[in-house]
Amino acid sequence: MYEQLKKKVYLANIELEKQKLVICKWGNVSGIDRELGVIAIKPSGVPYRELTPDKIVVLDLDGKKIEGDFNPSSDTLTHLELYRNFKDIGGVCHTHACYATMWAQACKEIPALGTTGADYFYGAVPVTEQLTDDEIKNDYELNTGRVIVRQFKGIDPISMPAVLVASHGPFTWGKTPMASVESALVLEEFAKMAAGTLMINPAQKSISQTLLDKHYLRKHGKNAYYGQKQ
């Protein structure tokens, strides 16, 4: 029943390492089947070279394990909180990719400086507030999801498929598990370009709203004309 979902999540996790977004055992990808009411996620602490589809863990939306011999990712409760609140997403990805994580550790949003990022992100990639000591000590992973959800009050998660958790790292999402990895890959390039731009010109201002609208909406708006018609 869950084999197709597990395979999609497995392939998305393997893509993380292929794209050099993770080293060692860092990072994880999950996917959801909303009709079945389950998610599938990478097992905790399993090296990517040892990962196989049958090691992917399946859980219900309350976090109860349904299938799998391994413990799920330690970030599972964060993923679940995002699925519960962002109803249109189908995959979630977490990495500690270098440039995106540097921005997260600096507790700074990544400004929208040019058209490259505007093709994917409708504005600056936000950074969350810091978790309190109580939130860290009690239900840390769940509270990580909650701080992301709070940050997105008034923000469409489809038009902004990425966030930086302050002092931690990036989470991204998409319509599918593989799409969430694409968001992570684009975010890392976006973070690198922003860092380099501000190194060259620390006074550089954000892209104009007009140019941001043009590049984002021509690809994602209701009258989008980027790509080929199906």
C-alpha positions in Angstrom: 0.0 0.0 0.0 2.8 2.4 0.8 5.5 1.2 -1.6 5.1 4.0 -4.1 5.3 6.7 -1.5 8.3 5.1 0.1 10.1 4.9 -3.2 9.4 8.6 -3.9 10.8 9.5 -0.5 13.8 7.2 -0.9 14.7 8.8 -4.3 14.3 12.3 -2.9 16.7 11.5 -0.1 19.2 10.1 -2.4 19.0 13.2 -4.6 20.0 15.3 -1.5 23.3 13.6 -1.4 23.7 13.5 -5.2 23.2 17.3 -5.3 25.8 17.7 -2.4 23.2 19.3 -0.1 24.1 17.0 2.7 27.2 15.3 4.2 27.4 12.4 6.7 23.9 11.7 7.9 22.7 15.3 7.9 19.3 16.1 6.4 16.0 14.3 5.6 13.1 14.3 3.2 9.5 13.2 3.8 6.4 12.8 1.7 2.7 12.6 2.4 -0.2 10.7 1.0 -3.2 12.7 2.2 -5.7 10.2 1.0 -4.2 7.4 3.1 -3.4 9.9 5.9 0.3 8.8 6.2 3.8 10.3 5.8 7.0 8.5 4.8 10.3 9.8 6.1 14.0 8.9 6.2 15.0 6.8 9.2 17.1 8.5 11.9 20.9 8.2 11.6 21.0 5.9 8.6 23.8 6.8 6.2 22.6 7.6 2.7 24.8 4.9 1.2 22.9 2.4 3.3 19.4 3.7 2.6 16.9 1.6 0.7 13.2 2.0 0.0 12.3 -0.7 2.6 14.1 1.3 5.3 11.8 4.3 4.8 9.5 4.7 7.8 5.7 5.2 7.4 3.7 7.0 10.1 0.2 8.4 10.6 -0.4 12.1 11.0 -0.2 11.7 14.8 3.4 10.3 14.5 2.4 6.7 15.2 4.6 4.3 13.3 2.7 2.1 10.9 5.4 0.4 8.9 9.2 0.1 9.2 11.9 -1.5 11.4 13.8 1.8 12.1 13.1 4.9 14.1 12.0 7.8 12.0 14.0 11.0 11.6 14.4 13.0 14.8 12.8 15.9 12.8 9.6 13.9 12.2 7.4 16.1 14.5 8.6 19.2 12.6 7.6 17.7 9.3 4.2 16.6 10.7 3.4 20.1 11.9 4.2 21.5 8.5 1.9 19.0 6.8 -0.9 19.7 9.2 -0.8 23.5 8.6 0.4 23.8 5.0 -2.4 21.8 3.3 -1.1 22.0 -0.3 2.4 20.7 0.2 3.4 17.1 -0.6 7.0 16.9 0.5 9.3 18.4 3.1 13.1 18.7 3.1 15.5 19.6 5.8 19.3 20.1 5.3 22.2 21.9 6.8 23.5 23.1 3.4 26.3 25.5 3.9 25.1 28.9 2.6 21.5 28.6 3.7 22.7 27.5 7.1 25.0 30.4 7.4 22.1 32.8 6.9 20.1 30.8 9.5 22.9 31.0 12.0 23.2 34.7 11.4 19.4 34.9 12.1 19.0 36.9 8.9 16.4 36.6 6.1 17.8 36.1 2.6 16.9 39.3 0.7 15.5 39.1 -2.8 18.3 40.9 -4.7 17.7 39.7 -8.3 15.7 37.8 -10.8 17.3 34.4 -10.2 15.6 34.0 -6.8 12.4 35.8 -8.0 11.8 32.9 -10.3 11.2 30.6 -7.3 10.7 32.8 -4.2 8.2 35.6 -4.0 10.3 37.9 -1.9 12.9 37.5 0.8 13.3 34.0 2.4 12.1 34.5 6.0 14.0 33.6 9.2 12.0 32.5 12.2 12.2 34.0 15.7 14.4 32.2 18.2 12.8 29.4 20.2 12.5 30.1 23.9 14.4 28.0 26.5 11.1 26.3 27.4 10.4 25.5 23.7 13.8 24.0 23.4 13.6 21.9 26.5 10.1 20.6 25.9 8.8 19.3 22.6 11.7 20.8 20.7 11.0 19.3 17.3 7.3 20.1 17.5 8.1 23.6 18.5 10.4 24.0 15.6 7.5 23.3 13.4 5.3 25.7 15.3 7.8 28.5 15.1 7.8 28.0 11.3 4.0 28.1 11.1 4.0 31.3 13.2 6.4 32.9 10.8 4.2 32.1 7.9 1.1 33.8 9.3 0.0 35.9 6.3 2.6 34.2 3.9 1.5 31.7 1.3 3.8 28.6 1.7 3.4 27.8 -2.0 4.8 31.1 -3.1 7.6 30.9 -0.5 8.6 27.2 -0.3 11.5 27.8 2.2 12.3 29.1 5.6 15.4 29.5 7.8 15.0 28.3 11.4 17.0 30.8 13.5 20.4 29.3 14.7 19.5 26.0 13.0 19.0 25.6 9.3 16.7 25.6 6.3 13.4 23.7 5.8 11.9 23.6 2.3 8.8 22.0 0.8 7.0 21.4 -2.5 4.2 19.6 -4.2 6.2 16.3 -4.0 9.2 15.0 -2.1 11.4 15.6 -5.1 10.0 19.1 -5.5 11.0 19.9 -1.9 14.6 18.9 -2.8 14.5 21.2 -5.8 13.4 24.0 -3.4 16.4 23.1 -1.2 18.8 23.2 -4.1 17.5 26.5 -5.4 17.6 27.9 -1.9 21.3 27.0 -1.5 22.2 28.8 -4.8 20.0 31.8 -3.8 21.7 32.0 -0.4 25.2 31.8 -2.0 24.4 34.5 -4.6 23.0 36.8 -1.9 26.1 36.4 0.3 28.3 37.1 -2.7 26.3 40.1 -3.9 26.4 41.7 -0.5 30.1 41.0 -0.2 30.7 42.9 -3.5 28.2 45.6 -2.6 27.0 45.7 1.0 24.6 48.6 0.2 22.8 46.7 -2.5 19.0 47.1 -2.2 16.3 44.5 -2.9 14.9 43.9 -6.3 12.0 46.2 -7.2 8.5 45.0 -6.6 7.8 45.4 -10.3 10.6 43.1 -11.4 9.9 40.6 -8.6 6.3 40.4 -9.8 7.3 40.0 -13.4 9.7 37.1 -12.8 7.6 35.3 -10.2 4.2 35.6 -11.8 5.3 34.8 -15.3 6.3 31.4 -14.0 3.7 30.9 -11.2 0.9 33.3 -11.7 -2.6 32.5 -13.1 -1.5 34.0 -16.5 2.0 32.3 -16.4 3.6 31.9 -19.8 6.9 30.2 -18.8 7.6 26.7 -20.2 5.4 24.6 -22.5 1.6 24.2 -22.4 0.5 20.8 -21.5 
